[in-house]
Amino acid sequence: MTRYRGGIKMSERKAEVLMTAAIIACSTSFVFSKMGLSTMGAFNILAARFLLVFILLFALLGKKMMGRLDRCTILGGALVGFLFFLVMSCEMLALKTAHAGTVSLLENLAIILVPLLESALHRIRPKAMGLLCAAIAVGGVAMLALKGGGFRLGAGECIALLAAFLYAVAIITTEHISHKTDGSVLGVLGIGFLGLYALLASFLFESPRLPQSGGEWGIIAALAVVCTGFGHTLQPIARSHIGADRASLFCTLSPVFTTILGVIVLRERTAPLDYVAMLLILGSSLLLYLPRLHRKSRARAVLFDMDGTLLDTLEDMQDSVNHVLMAHGYPARTLEEVRAFVGNGAGKLMRRALPDTVGEEEFAALLTEYKAWYQAHNCIKTRPYPGIPELLDRLRKSGVQVAIVSNKPDPTTKALAQKFFPGVPAFGQRDDLPPKPAPDLVLCALKELGCPRDSAIYVGDSEVDIQTAQNCTMKYIGVSWGFRGREKLLAAAPRATVVDRAEEILQGKNLQLVH
């Protein structure tokens, strides 16, 4: 099966090979870092490695990046860079006294910590399986502490555990920030800031210098090009083609490869209890994710887009847009033009409908006028699509929660929902949350419903809805009767489920979740 993500077409088998290669490349970083520590300071290595990567990436992407820089992205890059600086600093310090395989194994505990931390952040009770896996992982850590007849974790192991916690925090923070900024620019800036923080730390705690021998240059080049440039850059591409759960399973291979490389290259000795610890820790990760690959369950909640999915609002929006345009001497827009403009909220709709010469001050006034007029005239021609009221009623009677998530202003969304679908919770665009395709509105709705994202389905009619579902890592169902049509939906997501009638959402496997 072939998937299409971000302009790159790739079969799942090729993505799995790419993911494996990327994991092996990342695994070598523990070995190369430990080799480098024999002659260079930890912060010195980090500074040389990540500043070199930043220079190479900026040389390739600098022109494109400059046009997409803004205050939010720069601050986000600084924060992401700082968090990963803490992770990498702990990793380097741990490698001074602990085996490379042990450090990689303990750092891999972030896979277990991420869902637990997310549950704490969202004030949701952790799943029993997550707690069981955490307990098994703790048992693995205990096996490491039993070496030598006593019960003691060395300094390196303790620092590696701290690295795992910081890594989990960094993963969650990066995911949150990346939905509000340009992800590629954020990643490059994060690398640059990481290098700067490491350079500053090197000046404070070490005597920074450039690599002086061919061996040192080779280690820095390998860390920069192979580990970071190849391994970390290609992982997101492979992840997008095989899914987050399967990608997490591949990540559990990293400690295995690192241990093998440590034994072969660094001549590290591995005690029997180390193998027991590895089995327990890796087993906890596998236990957490393996059942999700084939487990099927019925959705607990279905979230719907409004315009083009539940309601045919196009003519009322066209009339409101043209009322404002003609009142100020601008040419009216056709129905097809307005159809192409909708999907990203009222602001984008009016910006696309107005000439490019309209300044920000005039635009703000016209947008306010549009919102007021549409709020007062949004039910003149608007009607539910055939079968929609019956669909929502059947879902609710069967115990499935339903909600509406729209880029319309929140008051308008709630008013339309109350008129056409009384009792259905509705969430519209607010000033404190970014619009779709950012996941924030959907996650807000799920929190209100008390439903985790992996138990919900998102239904929409546009490319924006597809991106929203992907950003939320939720199953998506497209509807062909909306503003975009079947062909455009399948062009954006070839593997998407697209239905032609409302009742089809209830049929077959459409309400089943495969985790």
Number of C-alpha atoms within 10 A of each C-alpha: 8 15 16 16 15 8 7 10 12 17 14 18 13 14 23 18 12 18 24 20 16 26 25 22 23 24 27 22 23 25 23 22 24 25 18 22 18 11 12 20 19 27 28 25 28 27 29 23 26 27 21 20 23 22 15 15 16 18 10 11 14 14 10 11 16 11 8 12 15 12 9 14 22 17 15 23 27 20 21 25 27 21 21 22 25 19 23 21 20 24 27 27 22 26 26 17 15 21 25 30 27 26 29 26 28 27 25 26 26 24 25 23 21 20 18 19 18 16 15 12 9 12 11 15 10 14 11 9 13 20 16 14 22 21 16 21 24 17 17 25 25 17 22 25 19 15 15 10 7 8 12 15 16 14 14 21 26 18 25 30 23 20 29 27 22 21 25 25 19 23 16 14 15 22 13 15 19 20 18 18 20 16 16 14 21 26 20 22 26 28 27 24 25 29 27 21 19 28 23 16 19 20 14 11 13 15 12 20 15 12 18 10 8 9 12 20 16 14 21 26 19 20 30 23 20 19 24 21 21 18 25 16 16 17 20 14 17 24 20 18 25 20 14 16 17 17 21 17 19 17 23 22 17 23 26 19 18 27 26 17 20 24 16 11 12 16 11 16 12 15 11 12 17 20 14 16 25 24 15 22 29 28 16 26 25 17 17 22 20 15 13 15 13 10 11 14 13 15 21 23 25 23 22 23 25 27 25 24 23 28 19 20 21 22 17 17 25 21 22 21 26 20 17 21 20 12 10 10 8 14 13 19 17 12 14 11 13 22 19 13 18 26 25 17 17 22 20 14 19 22 17 15 22 19 12 8 7 12 9 10 8 9 16 15 10 21 19 13 16 22 21 13 17 21 17 12 15 20 15 11 13 18 13 17 17 15 12 17 14 12 16 22 14 14 17 15 10 10 11 17 21 22 24 23 28 28 24 24 19 16 15 21 22 21 16 18 21 14 10 16 19 11 11 17 19 25 25 24 22 14 8 8 14 15 24 25 23 23 21 20 23 28 17 14 20 20 15 11 15 15 17 16 20 17 19 24 24 25 25 29 28 26 19 18 25 26 18 24 24 17 18 19 16 19 25 24 24 27 25 23 20 22 24 19 17 19 12 15 25 17 12 18 19 15 14 15 17 25 16 14 14 21 15 15 20 13 10 8 13 18 22 19 20 17 20
